[in-house]
Amino acid sequence: MAVNAGLVLQILGVATGAIGAAVCLGYGLWRFLALALGAAWTALGPRTPGSPDPRVGPYGGTEPGQPAYWARQMWTDAAAAARAAAHTVRYLLVHHWLDEIVRHRLLNGRGGSTGDRAGNALGRLLLRLLAPATALAALLSALLSCALLLGVALAFAAQLLLVSAVALTGVAAGRSAERLWKLARGIRMKCPYPGCYRPFPLAVHICPGCGAAHRELRPGRYGALRHVCRCGRALPTTALSGRRGLTARCPHCDQGLPPAVGTTRVVHLPLIGGTSAGKTMLMAALLDGLRAWSHESALTVEFASPADRREANTLGRQMESTGWALKTQGGQPRALMLLVGRGRGRLRLLRRQRLLYLYDPMGESLRDADTTRRQEYLAHADGVLLVADVLASPAVRRILRGGDGQLAVAARPADLGPVETYAGFTGELQGLGGRRRRLGVAAVVTKRDVLDRLDSLPRPEGAVDAWLAEIGLGELVRALGHDFAAARYWAVSAHAATGAGALASEQRRAAEPVLWLLSRTGLRIGGAAAAAEEPRLPRLPRLPRPRGRTGRPAADRSSL
């Protein structure tokens, strides 16, 4: 009987396909999936503790922080897991199934699982006949497992994209919240140091653990809520989450900034006046005056940094020992910084406060356009304190008769009169900032203790602007009223407001110009200080004659 070879081959083909499909669905596919997913899970897991992980890249760039896991490492780990799964499938197919089981075992008459040689020829023949079915099972298992793993990979990638979207939304929300919070509070950061005075969007923050400088400590690719420094310390990324407690430095000049920078609105107030007009003495008087107001109202005053406390203490000792302030030296001035606020609530970020920058430049630095143009802090001014020494005005000096001239000379008049001083600086103020018509100017007539003793002049009682016009300085009053959004006038004796035996009423009057300028920025103290913030026409009491200075130790000015 003849054997139909085609039928035999057909039967063998069907049997091979059936056996291959059975082996694939019953064992091979699940074996491939289990080993591939296990390899991917192992790749995602941590390495041996204490040994370096090659997947984690070194700290690069200028920022001493590791990028957030979702920003880079998440995708690196996912790619490593995908490579591990693909490598496992390839190894199982090529090396384990086709090479080891099919080629070296089944085709040589050995068992596929044990590798033992069959004891008779029939057994070896059957094992050789199972080799094609096993190879087919391996191929089907590899193809089906790759398809399923690809689906798992796509689902996992979708989850990673969702995580990235959530993280980026958190970054955008964090930045937007802080930006809106700063915008609502009018916070704009600027450097207070000479030679810089530059604005910046974000300060450099110093890690308290290792001293590393972080220039990007905000929600971003290094983290939404916190950044991890290279030393392992977690740092908050927003002022609302505690960044205010870190040491901050200017990103341009690398000098230290007070903690309130970035959380408190800055108010820049330059004191403008000629040499010996009394700017520094007025500075000392208004410091004492702010402290006096803090005892009688809701006003709170504190130094923004230890350097400001030391500067104020030095000025106080000069006033106590000599009765005069030393002449301002140097080029551009460093701002004396004070934290002025209302109320004493526990939540500092929600308290109404201003970071006050007071600039006391040399009189010579405002004498002409070239030197004034170098005073870059004027571009940030939120108001102007014009220190007017009327005894330096030629119009006033011509009025003096008899011994009044000698009294005026003994008072050390400024080198330029208030009209000449203002004329030399006002044009450049408009050019630097372009905001003069939106600013307020507080004109402070100094040396009132001397003015009260002059018989040739009317005493500065009632409205000070009317008094200025009466003594021949109406041009100054008209210019201030025309050039600025608002103008107020005071007459102050810094001698009577500072040192031993200072008059509390004169101290408070010396601080009224600052309180008025602060009220224009939205900081109204209220209570007893409300009168200093509203327009009024006071009748000033006549000051007693100046008393001699004693050798008493300087009062403690460590806090205002």
C-alpha positions as CSV (number, residue, x, y, z in Angstrom):
1,M,0.0,0.0,0.0
2,A,1.5,3.3,-1.1
3,V,2.0,6.0,1.5
4,N,0.6,9.4,0.6
5,A,3.5,11.7,1.5
6,G,1.5,14.8,1.1
7,L,-1.1,13.6,3.6
8,V,1.6,12.7,6.0
9,L,3.2,16.1,5.8
10,Q,-0.2,17.7,6.2
11,I,-0.8,15.7,9.3
12,L,2.6,16.6,10.7
13,G,2.0,20.2,9.9
14,V,-1.4,20.3,11.7
15,A,0.1,18.4,14.6
16,T,3.0,20.8,14.8
17,G,0.7,23.8,14.8
18,A,-1.6,22.4,17.4
19,I,1.2,21.4,19.7
20,G,3.0,24.7,19.2
21,A,-0.2,26.7,20.0
22,A,-0.9,24.5,23.0
23,V,2.6,24.9,24.4
24,C,2.4,28.7,23.7
25,L,-0.9,29.3,25.3
26,G,-0.4,26.8,28.1
27,Y,3.1,27.6,29.1
28,G,5.4,29.6,26.8
29,L,3.5,32.9,26.6
30,W,3.1,33.1,30.4
31,R,6.7,32.2,30.9
32,F,7.8,34.9,28.5
33,L,5.5,37.5,30.2
34,A,6.4,36.6,33.7
35,L,10.2,36.8,33.1
36,A,9.9,40.0,31.0
37,L,7.7,41.8,33.6
38,G,10.0,40.6,36.4
39,A,13.0,41.9,34.6
40,A,11.2,45.3,34.1
41,W,10.2,45.4,37.8
42,T,13.8,44.7,38.8
43,A,15.0,47.4,36.5
44,L,12.6,49.9,38.2
45,G,13.6,48.9,41.7
46,P,16.7,50.2,43.6
47,R,20.1,48.9,43.1
48,T,22.2,47.2,45.8
49,P,22.3,49.6,48.8
50,G,25.6,51.4,49.1
51,S,26.6,50.8,45.4
52,P,26.3,53.6,42.7
53,D,23.3,53.5,40.4
54,P,24.4,54.1,36.8
55,R,20.9,55.3,35.9
56,V,21.2,58.4,38.2
57,G,23.2,61.1,36.4
58,P,25.6,63.4,38.2
59,Y,24.7,66.9,39.3
60,G,25.4,69.1,36.3
61,G,25.1,72.8,35.5
62,T,25.3,75.7,37.9
63,E,22.3,74.6,40.0
64,P,23.4,72.3,42.8
65,G,20.2,70.3,42.8
66,Q,19.0,67.0,41.3
67,P,16.2,67.4,38.7
68,A,12.9,66.2,40.0
69,Y,12.1,62.5,39.4
70,W,9.3,63.3,37.1
71,A,11.4,65.7,35.0
72,R,14.1,63.2,33.9
73,Q,14.7,60.2,36.1
74,M,11.2,58.8,35.6
75,W,11.7,58.5,31.9
76,T,15.2,57.1,32.4
77,D,13.8,54.4,34.6
78,A,11.0,53.7,32.2
79,A,13.4,53.3,29.3
80,A,15.6,51.0,31.4
81,A,12.6,48.8,32.3
82,A,11.5,48.6,28.6
83,R,15.1,47.6,27.6
84,A,15.2,45.0,30.3
85,A,11.9,43.5,29.2
86,A,12.9,43.5,25.5
87,H,16.3,41.9,26.3
88,T,14.6,39.2,28.4
89,V,12.2,38.3,25.5
90,R,15.1,38.2,23.0
91,Y,17.2,36.1,25.4
92,L,14.4,33.6,26.0
93,L,13.6,33.2,22.3
94,V,17.1,33.0,20.8
95,H,19.3,31.5,23.5
96,H,17.0,29.5,25.8
97,W,14.3,28.1,23.5
98,L,15.7,28.0,20.0
99,D,19.4,27.4,20.8
100,E,19.3,25.4,24.1
101,I,16.0,23.5,24.0
102,V,15.4,23.0,20.3
103,R,18.9,22.8,18.9
104,H,21.0,21.2,21.7
105,R,18.3,19.1,23.3
106,L,15.3,18.1,21.2
107,L,17.1,17.7,17.9
108,N,19.7,15.5,19.7
109,G,17.0,13.3,21.2
110,R,17.3,14.8,24.7
111,G,14.4,15.9,26.9
112,G,13.5,19.6,26.6
113,S,13.3,20.2,30.4
114,T,15.9,17.9,31.8
115,G,18.3,17.4,28.9
116,D,18.5,13.6,29.5
117,R,19.0,11.4,26.4
118,A,16.1,9.2,25.5
119,G,16.7,5.5,26.1
120,N,15.5,4.1,22.7
121,A,15.3,5.2,19.1
122,L,11.5,5.7,19.1
123,G,11.8,8.2,22.0
124,R,14.6,10.0,20.3
125,L,12.5,10.2,17.1
126,L,9.5,11.6,18.9
127,L,11.7,14.3,20.6
128,R,13.1,15.3,17.2
129,L,9.5,15.5,15.8
130,L,8.6,17.8,18.7
131,A,11.4,20.3,17.9
132,P,9.5,22.2,15.2
133,A,6.4,22.5,17.4
134,T,8.6,23.8,20.2
135,A,10.3,26.3,18.0
136,L,6.9,27.4,16.8
137,A,5.7,27.8,20.3
138,A,8.7,29.9,21.1
139,L,8.1,32.2,18.2
140,L,4.4,32.5,19.0
141,S,5.1,33.2,22.7
142,A,7.7,35.8,21.8
143,L,5.4,37.6,19.3
144,L,2.3,37.5,21.6
145,S,4.3,38.6,24.6
146,C,5.8,41.5,22.6
147,A,2.4,42.6,21.6
148,L,1.1,42.4,25.2
149,L,4.2,44.1,26.6
150,L,3.8,46.9,24.0
151,G,0.3,47.5,25.3
152,V,1.6,47.5,28.9
153,A,4.3,50.0,27.8
154,L,1.8,52.3,26.1
155,A,-0.5,52.2,29.1
156,F,2.5,52.9,31.4
157,A,3.7,55.7,29.2
158,A,0.2,57.3,29.3
159,Q,0.4,57.2,33.1
160,L,3.8,58.8,33.0
161,L,2.5,61.5,30.8
162,L,-0.4,62.0,33.2
163,V,2.1,62.3,36.1
164,S,4.2,64.8,34.1
165,A,1.1,66.8,33.3
166,V,0.1,66.9,37.0
167,A,3.6,67.9,38.0
168,L,3.8,70.6,35.4
169,T,0.4,71.9,36.5
170,G,1.7,72.0,40.0
171,V,4.7,74.0,38.9
172,A,2.6,76.4,36.9
173,A,0.1,76.7,39.8
174,G,3.0,77.3,42.3
175,R,4.6,80.0,40.1
176,S,1.3,81.6,39.3
177,A,0.2,81.7,42.9
178,E,3.4,83.3,44.0
179,R,3.4,85.8,41.1
180,L,-0.2,86.8,41.8
181,W,0.6,87.1,45.5
182,K,3.6,89.4,44.8
183,L,1.5,91.4,42.3
184,A,-1.3,91.9,44.8
185,R,1.1,93.0,47.5
186,G,3.2,95.1,45.1
187,I,6.4,93.2,45.7
188,R,9.3,94.0,43.4
189,M,12.8,92.9,44.4
190,K,15.7,95.3,44.0
191,C,19.2,95.3,45.4
192,P,20.0,98.0,48.1
193,Y,23.8,98.0,47.6
194,P,25.9,100.7,45.9
195,G,27.0,99.9,42.4
196,C,24.1,97.5,41.9
197,Y,20.6,98.7,42.7
198,R,19.4,96.3,40.0
199,P,16.0,94.6,40.0
200,F,15.8,90.8,40.0
201,P,13.0,88.3,39.8
202,L,14.5,85.7,42.2
203,A,17.2,85.9,44.8
204,V,20.0,83.4,45.3
205,H,19.2,81.2,48.3
206,I,21.9,79.5,50.3
207,C,21.5,75.9,51.5
208,P,21.8,75.8,55.3
209,G,23.3,72.3,55.1
210,C,26.3,72.8,52.8
211,G,26.2,76.5,51.8
212,A,25.5,75.8,48.1
213,A,24.0,78.7,46.2
214,H,20.6,77.9,44.5
215,R,19.6,80.3,41.8
216,E,16.5,78.5,40.7
217,L,14.8,77.9,44.0
218,R,11.2,78.0,42.7
219,P,8.7,75.5,41.3
220,G,10.3,74.1,38.2
221,R,12.2,71.1,36.8
222,Y,14.1,70.7,40.1
223,G,10.8,70.2,42.0
224,A,7.4,71.7,42.4
225,L,7.2,71.9,46.2
226,R,10.8,71.4,47.2
227,H,14.3,71.1,45.7
228,V,16.8,68.5,46.9
229,C,20.3,70.0,47.4
230,R,23.4,68.0,46.5
231,C,23.9,67.4,50.2
232,G,20.5,65.7,50.4
233,R,18.7,68.6,52.2
234,A,15.1,69.5,51.0
235,L,14.6,73.2,50.4
236,P,11.1,74.9,50.1
237,T,10.5,76.5,46.7
238,T,8.1,79.3,47.5
239,A,7.9,82.1,50.1
240,L,4.6,80.7,51.3
241,S,6.1,77.3,52.0
242,G,9.1,78.6,54.0
243,R,11.7,79.9,51.6
244,R,11.8,83.1,53.5
245,G,13.8,81.4,56.3
246,L,16.8,80.8,54.0
247,T,19.7,83.2,53.6
248,A,19.3,85.2,50.4
249,R,21.9,87.0,48.2
250,C,21.6,89.4,45.3
251,P,22.1,87.4,42.0
252,H,24.1,90.4,40.5
253,C,26.5,91.5,43.2
254,D,26.3,88.5,45.5
255,Q,25.7,90.5,48.7
256,G,23.4,89.5,51.5
257,L,19.8,90.5,51.4
258,P,17.4,90.9,54.3
259,P,14.9,88.0,54.9
260,A,12.0,90.3,54.0
261,V,13.1,90.6,50.4
262,G,10.7,88.7,48.2
263,T,7.9,88.7,50.8
264,T,7.4,92.4,51.5
265,R,6.8,95.3,49.3
266,V,9.8,97.6,49.0
267,V,9.5,101.3,49.3
268,H,12.5,103.4,48.1
269,L,12.8,106.8,49.7
270,P,15.9,108.9,48.9
271,L,16.7,112.0,51.1
272,I,17.6,114.8,48.7
273,G,19.5,117.8,49.9
274,G,22.7,119.8,49.6
275,T,25.9,119.2,51.6
276,S,25.2,120.1,55.3
277,A,21.5,120.5,54.7
278,G,20.9,118.1,57.6
279,K,20.0,114.8,55.8
280,T,21.9,112.5,58.1
281,M,20.6,114.2,61.2
282,L,17.1,114.0,59.8
283,M,17.7,110.3,59.3
284,A,18.6,109.9,62.9
285,A,15.6,112.0,64.0
286,L,13.1,110.0,61.9
287,L,14.5,106.7,63.3
288,D,13.8,108.0,66.8
289,G,10.5,109.3,65.6
290,L,9.4,105.9,64.2
291,R,10.2,104.3,67.5
292,A,8.2,107.0,69.3
293,W,5.2,106.4,67.1
294,S,5.5,102.6,67.6
295,H,4.9,103.3,71.3
296,E,1.6,105.2,70.7
297,S,0.1,103.4,67.7
298,A,-0.2,100.1,65.9
299,L,3.1,100.9,64.1
300,T,5.8,98.3,64.2
301,V,9.4,99.0,63.3
302,E,12.4,96.8,63.2
303,F,15.7,96.6,61.4
304,A,15.8,94.5,58.3
305,S,19.3,93.1,59.0
306,P,22.0,93.2,61.7
307,A,24.0,95.5,59.4
308,D,21.2,98.1,59.5
309,R,21.1,97.8,63.3
310,R,24.9,98.4,63.5
311,E,24.6,101.4,61.1
312,A,21.8,103.0,63.2
313,N,23.7,102.3,66.5
314,T,26.8,104.1,65.0
315,L,24.7,107.1,64.0
316,G,23.1,107.2,67.4
317,R,26.5,107.2,69.2
318,Q,27.7,110.1,67.0
319,M,24.6,112.1,67.9
320,E,24.9,111.4,71.6
321,S,28.7,112.2,71.8
322,T,29.0,115.2,69.5
323,G,25.5,116.5,68.8
324,W,26.2,116.3,65.0
325,A,26.2,113.6,62.4
326,L,29.4,113.1,60.4
327,K,29.3,114.2,56.8
328,T,28.1,111.4,54.4
329,Q,31.1,109.9,52.6
330,G,31.6,107.7,49.6
331,G,29.8,107.6,46.2
332,Q,26.5,105.8,46.0
333,P,24.8,105.2,49.3
334,R,23.8,101.8,50.8
335,A,20.1,101.8,51.7
336,L,19.3,101.7,55.4
337,M,16.5,99.1,55.6
338,L,13.7,99.0,58.0
339,L,10.6,96.8,58.3
340,V,7.7,99.1,58.9
341,G,4.3,97.6,59.5
342,R,0.9,97.7,61.2
343,G,-0.2,95.2,63.8
344,R,1.7,92.4,65.5
345,G,0.0,89.3,64.1
346,R,1.8,86.0,64.2
347,L,1.6,85.3,60.4
348,R,4.2,87.7,59.1
349,L,3.4,86.9,55.5
350,L,-0.2,88.2,56.0
351,R,0.8,91.2,58.0
352,R,0.6,94.6,56.3
353,Q,4.3,95.6,56.1
354,R,6.7,97.6,54.0
355,L,10.5,97.1,53.6
356,L,11.7,100.7,53.7
357,Y,14.9,101.6,51.8
358,L,16.2,104.9,53.0
359,Y,19.0,106.4,50.9
360,D,21.2,109.2,52.3
361,P,23.5,110.3,49.4
362,M,26.2,112.9,49.6
363,G,25.1,116.4,48.7
364,E,27.8,116.5,46.0
365,S,26.3,113.5,44.2
366,L,23.2,115.5,43.3
367,R,24.9,118.7,42.2
368,D,24.7,118.2,38.4
369,A,23.2,116.0,35.8
370,D,26.2,113.7,35.4
371,T,26.6,112.8,39.1
372,T,22.8,112.6,39.5
373,R,22.6,110.2,36.6
374,R,24.9,107.8,38.5
375,Q,22.5,107.6,41.4
376,E,20.6,104.6,39.9
377,Y,18.4,104.0,42.9
378,L,16.4,107.1,41.9
379,A,14.9,105.1,39.2
380,H,13.1,103.0,41.8
381,A,12.0,105.9,44.1
382,D,8.5,105.6,45.5
383,G,8.6,109.1,46.9
384,V,11.1,111.8,47.7
385,L,12.2,113.4,51.0
386,L,13.4,116.9,50.0
387,V,15.6,118.3,52.8
388,A,15.4,122.0,52.5
389,D,18.0,124.2,54.4
390,V,16.5,127.7,53.8
391,L,19.5,129.3,55.5
392,A,21.5,128.4,52.4
393,S,19.1,130.2,50.0
394,P,20.6,133.5,48.7
395,A,17.1,135.1,48.9
396,V,16.8,134.3,52.6
397,R,20.4,135.3,53.4
398,R,19.6,138.8,51.9
399,I,16.8,139.2,54.4
400,L,18.9,138.5,57.5
401,R,19.8,141.5,59.6
402,G,22.1,142.1,62.5
403,G,23.2,139.0,64.5
404,D,20.9,136.8,62.5
405,G,23.6,136.4,59.9
406,Q,26.0,135.1,62.5
407,L,23.4,132.6,63.8
408,A,22.9,131.4,60.2
409,V,26.6,130.9,59.7
410,A,26.9,129.0,63.0
411,A,24.2,126.6,61.9
412,R,26.4,125.4,59.1
413,P,24.2,126.1,56.1
414,A,24.3,123.9,53.0
415,D,26.5,124.6,50.0
416,L,23.4,125.1,47.8
417,G,20.0,126.5,48.5
418,P,16.9,124.3,48.2
419,V,15.8,125.8,44.9
420,E,19.3,125.1,43.3
421,T,19.4,121.6,44.8
422,Y,16.0,120.7,43.4
423,A,16.7,122.2,40.0
424,G,19.9,120.1,39.7
425,F,18.2,116.8,40.5
426,T,14.6,116.9,39.3
427,G,15.2,116.5,35.6
428,E,17.4,113.5,36.1
429,L,14.8,112.0,38.4
430,Q,12.3,112.1,35.6
431,G,14.8,110.7,33.2
432,L,15.8,107.8,35.5
433,G,12.4,106.7,36.6
434,G,9.9,108.4,34.3
435,R,7.4,108.3,37.3
436,R,7.9,111.7,38.9
437,R,4.3,112.8,38.2
438,R,3.1,109.8,40.1
439,L,5.3,110.3,43.2
440,G,4.8,112.2,46.4
441,V,7.3,114.6,47.8
442,A,7.7,115.5,51.4
443,A,9.6,118.8,51.8
444,V,11.2,119.0,55.2
445,V,12.6,122.4,56.4
446,T,15.5,121.6,58.7
447,K,17.2,123.5,61.5
448,R,13.9,124.9,62.9
449,D,15.6,125.5,66.3
450,V,17.8,128.1,64.6
451,L,14.9,129.6,62.5
452,D,12.9,130.2,65.7
453,R,15.7,132.4,66.9
454,L,15.9,134.6,63.9
455,D,14.2,138.0,64.3
456,S,14.6,138.8,60.6
457,L,12.3,136.0,59.5
458,P,8.8,135.0,60.4
459,R,8.6,131.9,62.5
460,P,7.6,128.7,60.6
461,E,4.2,128.5,62.2
462,G,1.0,127.3,60.4
463,A,1.2,126.1,56.8
464,V,4.9,125.6,56.0
465,D,4.4,126.0,52.3
466,A,2.8,129.4,52.9
467,W,5.8,130.3,55.1
468,L,8.2,129.3,52.4
469,A,6.4,131.6,49.9
470,E,6.5,134.4,52.5
471,I,10.3,134.2,52.8
472,G,10.9,134.2,49.1
473,L,10.9,130.5,48.2
474,G,7.5,130.4,46.5
475,E,9.2,129.2,43.3
476,L,10.2,126.0,45.1
477,V,6.6,125.5,46.3
478,R,5.2,126.0,42.9
479,A,7.7,123.7,41.3
480,L,7.0,120.9,43.7
481,G,3.3,121.2,43.3
482,H,3.6,121.1,39.5
483,D,6.2,118.3,39.2
484,F,4.8,115.8,41.7
485,A,1.5,114.1,42.3
486,A,1.3,115.4,45.9
487,A,3.4,117.6,48.1
488,R,3.5,118.0,51.9
489,Y,5.6,120.3,54.0
490,W,7.1,120.1,57.5
491,A,9.5,122.1,59.6
492,V,11.7,120.0,61.9
493,S,14.6,120.4,64.3
494,A,16.7,117.3,64.2
495,H,18.7,118.7,67.2
496,A,15.6,118.7,69.3
497,A,14.5,115.3,68.2
498,T,17.8,113.4,68.9
499,G,20.3,112.9,71.6
500,A,19.9,113.5,75.3
501,G,16.8,115.4,76.3
502,A,15.1,114.9,73.0
503,L,11.6,116.1,72.7
504,A,9.1,113.3,72.0
505,S,6.8,115.7,70.0
506,E,9.7,116.7,67.7
507,Q,10.7,113.1,67.3
508,R,7.2,112.2,66.1
509,R,7.1,115.2,63.8
510,A,10.4,114.1,62.2
511,A,8.9,110.8,61.3
512,E,5.6,112.2,59.9
513,P,7.0,112.7,56.4
514,V,8.0,109.0,56.1
515,L,4.6,108.0,57.5
516,W,2.8,110.1,54.9
517,L,4.9,108.7,52.1
518,L,4.2,105.2,53.3
519,S,0.5,105.9,53.5
520,R,0.6,106.7,49.8
521,T,1.8,103.1,49.2
522,G,-1.2,101.7,51.1
523,L,0.3,101.4,54.6
524,R,-1.9,103.4,56.9
525,I,-1.1,103.1,60.5
526,G,-4.3,104.7,61.9
527,G,-4.8,105.6,65.6
528,A,-2.5,108.3,66.9
529,A,-0.5,108.3,63.7
530,A,-3.4,109.0,61.5
531,A,-2.9,112.8,61.8
532,A,0.5,112.3,60.2
533,E,-1.0,110.6,57.2
534,E,-3.8,113.1,56.4
535,P,-3.4,116.7,55.0
536,R,-3.5,119.3,57.8
537,L,-2.3,122.8,58.5
538,P,-0.6,122.5,61.9
539,R,0.4,125.3,64.2
540,L,3.9,124.4,65.3
541,P,4.9,125.2,68.9
542,R,8.0,127.3,69.4
543,L,11.0,125.1,70.3
544,P,13.0,125.9,73.4
545,R,16.6,127.0,72.9
546,P,18.9,124.0,72.2
547,R,20.4,122.5,75.3
548,G,24.0,121.4,75.6
549,R,24.9,117.8,75.0
550,T,25.8,115.7,77.9
551,G,28.4,112.9,78.2
552,R,25.7,110.3,78.9
553,P,26.1,106.9,77.2
554,A,24.1,106.4,74.0
555,A,20.7,105.0,74.3
556,D,20.2,101.4,73.2
557,R,19.1,101.5,69.6
558,S,19.3,97.8,69.0
559,S,15.6,97.8,68.2
560,L,13.2,100.6,67.3
